[in-house]
Amino acid sequence: MSDSPTAIPAFRDNYIWAICEDGHCVVVDPGDAAPVEAFLEQRGLQLTAILVTHHHPDHVGGIPSLLNHRDIPVYGPARETIPGMTTPLEEGRTITPSGLSISLDVIEVPGHTLGHIAFYDKGNGWLFCGDTLFAGGCGRLFEGTPEQMHHSLQKLARLPADTRVFCAHEYTEANLTFAAAVTPQDPAVLDRLEAVRQARREGQITLPSTIGEERHSNPFLRSHEPALQQACEAREPGSSSDKMQCFASLRRWKDSF
């Protein structure tokens, strides 16, 4: 059985997730090889596969170095160009990464990039969602449309409430600070923000969150709620006409927050 995923910090606020089992290790989105190599050496692990959610450099930059002396599979989105990719993936595929016994379903979640995918382990309730869903937020729309991102997030929101969300950045405090500006009287947001601030003061990671937690306090999963629509309408008249317009307004608001 695989151990619970471990976060390998990289750059300023990235997390490379490591899934380990019986001396084997699979990493998700290795933007930097050095912290991965240090992790493997410290724990006496063999890297057996790489999983990639999307093509941005802070998610793929370490792959060439990791492949220098290794012949291992690289699983990634079929609609994007990934260094060293051996196994292009589309929605509907289920994989068992080399070295592990878990099964991962592939979910296409365009928006942040056009080919972005997520990996979902139904058995353990683990979701590796890259830069699509964040704790308290969502990724910027670098390539996709608000409609695409909204649809992608709703796909993830339908997963079981106890699904643990292993996203790729420590953005939780900033995201919830924005959420509190949108709905300043919301106890679910305020309580979560205070808990996150305390964790960060103590130097703790704020991940993983859960899908249930995101449904209750992530504004980007709540654009159907009257309180969110009223907030968007006050800032952008006409944006409360439906949940899609509200979502687009929230994303624009966050971009300039």
N, C-alpha and C positions, 0 to 999 in steps of 0.2 A: 504493500500500500504506500502511496506517495505521502510524504510529509506535507503539512500545510505550507503553502508558498511563502518564501522568504524574500524580503525586499533588499535589493542591492542598490544603495544610493549611488547616483551618478550625476555629474554636472552640478547645477545649482539646486534643482528640485525634481529631477527624474528618479523614477524607480524602475530598475530592471528586475522583473520577478523571476525567481529561481524555484523550480519544482524538482525536488530531489527524492530519489527512491533507490535503495540498495546500492549506494555508491555512484549512481548515475545522476546526472543533472541536465535539465532542459531549461533554457532561459528564454524570456519573452522580451522582445524589443531591446536588444543590446546595443545601445547607442555608443557605448564606450567599452572597449575590450579590457582595459586595465583593471577596473574593479571586479569584473567577472573572473579574470585570471587569478586575482588575489583571493577571491571567495573560494574558487575551486581548490587552490593550493592549501588554504587554511583548513579546509574541511576534507581534503583527500578525495575529491570527487572527480569523476570523468564526465566531461561535457559530451552528450550524445545527440543533441538536436537543438535547433533554434526555431522559435516561433516569432513571427512578425505580423503586426496588425496593420502597419501602413509605412509609406516610403520616406517619411521625414528623417533628416540626418541624425537627429537625437534619438532615433529608434533603430537605425540600421548602421550607423557609422562604425560600430565595432565589429561588424560581421567579417569583413575581409581579414582582419588580424586573427580573429578566432578560428578562421578556416585555414590559416597558414599551414598548420601541421596536423590538421584534422580532416577526415573525410566523413562528414556527418550531414544529415539532411537539414535543409532550411525550408520551413513551411511558411508561405506568405500569400498575400492576396493576388489572385490571378490577373486582376485588372491593373496592377501596378508593377513597376520595375524594381525588384529587390535584389541587392548584391548576393550572388551565390545561390539564388533560389532554386531548389531542386523539385519542390512540390507545390505548384500553384493551386490555390484553393478557391472554390466558389461555395455559395450557400447550398446547404444540403449535404455537403461532405462531412463525414465523421472520420477523425484520425486517431490513431494511437501513437503518440510521438515515440520515436526510437528511444529505448531505455526505460520507458515508463509503462505502467499497466492501465493508466486512465484513458478514457475516451473523451475526445473533445469535438463538439459539434461546431461547425463554422456558421457564423451569422454575418451576413453582409450589412454593414452599417455606414453607408456613404453620408457625407456631410462635411466633416473635417477635411477629408480627402475623398475623391470619387470612388476609390477602390477599397476603402477601409473595411477591415473585417474584425470580428471579435471571436474569441474561443470560449465555449461554454462546456463545462464539465457538469453534466446533470447529476452524476453519482455523488460528487462531493459538494455540489452547489457552489462552484467557483466560476466567476466570469472575468476574463481578461479582455478588457474593452479599450485598451490603448488610450486615445485622446477623444473618444466619442462621448462617453459618460464619465464625468468626474464626480468626486464626492462633493455634493452641493452645487454642481455646475455641469457644463458641457463644453466641448471644444469649439474653437473659433471656426467659422465657415471659410476656410481657405480656398476650397474648390467647389464645394457643393452648395445647394440652395437651402433656405430655411425649411422648405417642404421636405427635402430629403432628410435633413437632420432631425426634424420633428418625427418623421416616420421611423427613423432608426431608433430614436430614443423610446418611442412608444413600443417598439419590438422588445427592447430590453426591459422596459417597465412591466411587461407582461410576464416576465420570469418570476418564479416563486419568491415570496417576500424575504425568505431567509438566505437567498443567494448572496454570496459575498462578492463584493465588487473590488477587483484588483485593477485599478486604473494606473496610469503611468506617471502622474505628477502629484507633488505635494502642494495642491492649490486649495485645500479645503477651507482654510481660514479666510482667504481672500474671497472665495466663492460664497461662503456663508455671510460675510460682511455685506456683500452685494444683496444676498437674499433678504437680510434684515433691513436694508434700505428700501426694498420693494414692498415688503409686508412687515413694518416695524412693530406691529402688535402681535405677531404670530408666535405663540409660546414654543411650538415645535422648532422653529428656526432659532429663536433666542436661546433656548436651552442647549441646543446642539452647538451653537456658536460659542457659548461659554465653556462647554466641555472641551471643544477643540482648542480654544485659546489656552486653557489650562494644560492640555496635553502638549501643546507647542512650547509653552513656557518651561515645561519639564523635559523638552528635547525629544518627545515621543512622536512616532509616526501616527498619522490619523487614519490610516488605511489598514485593512479593508473596511469599507462601509457595507451596508446591505441594500438590496433593492427596496425593502420595506422602508428603511430610513430615507432613501432617496425619494420615494413616493410622497413622504410626509413633509420633507423640508427642502427639496431641490426645486427651485422655481421653474426650471426648464421641463420638469415632468408634470407641472401643475397649471399649464396655461388654460385649462378648461375650467378652473375654479374662479368664482366671481371676484374674490379678493385680488387675485393676480390681474384679472381683466380690468378691474377698476383702477388699479395702480398704473397699468399701461395706458388706459384711456386718459388719465389725468396728465400723463407725460406726452402722449401722442394721440390727440383726438382722432377717433376713427379706428383705433387699433384693437378695440374690444369687440369688433363685429363677430369674430369667431376665434377658436383656439389657435388656429394657424397664424392669424394676424397678431394675436397676442404673443405667441412664441417668437415671431420675427421681431416684434417690438422689444421683447426682453433681450434678445441677442444683440440688437443694436445698442440698447441701454448698457448692457454689460461691456460691450466693446469700448465704450467711452467713459466707463465708470472709474 
